[in-house]
Amino acid sequence: MELSAVLTPAPEGGYVAFNPETGTTTQGETIEEALANLREATALYLEEFPLAVAGRPLLTTFDVPEHA
């Protein structure tokens, strides 16, 4: 199953990893560690709450004015 991962730098260092399809969130010191932790957390979540995926995830970006 292909899912999405959104990684952002954490203020205290490392990365926060978020899976939008399930809402699972975790962190790690490196991108690789954050993704591994997210993979594990999401797998555990899906054991309890199976997810029917309707298609491939789509990730895009958008801009807002700096003074919004």
N, C-alpha and C positions, 0 to 999 in steps of 0.2 A: 504494500500500500504506500503510495507516494503522498506525503503530507508536507506542509509548509513549515519553515522555521524562520523566525525574525530574530536577529541578534542585534543587540545594542550595547555599547560600552556602558559598564556600570560605574557610577560615580566613585565608588571605593576601589575600583580596579576590576579587571576581568570583564566578563560579558554576561548579560541576561539573555536567556533564550526563551522564546515564546512560540507556542504552536496555536495559531488562530482557530483551527478546526476543532480542537478539544479544549482550549483554554489553559492547557498545561504550561507552566512556567518554571524555569530553573535557572541555574547560573553555573559558571565555571571560570577558572583562571585563564583559560585559553579558549579560542573558538572551538577547537577539537573537543576539549573537555565539556564545554557548554552544550555542544551538539550531542555528545555521548550521554550526558545527563538528561537532556531533553528526550532523546530516543528512549531511554529507560523509563522515565516518568510517563511518557505518552503510551508506551506499551503497557505499563501497569494500569493506567487509566482505561485503555481500550479493553483490557481483560474484564473490567467491571461494567463499562459502558460502551458496548460495540458501536461503531460508527459506520453508517452507510455513506460512502463517498460517491457523489454524483458525477464527478469528473476531476480533471487535473486542476491543481491549484494555480491561480494566476496572481502574480505579484507585480505591482506597478508602483510608481511614485507620482506625487503631485506637488505643486508649489503653492505656497500661500504668501501674501505680502509679509515682509519682515516685521511690520508694525501692526499685525493683525491682533 
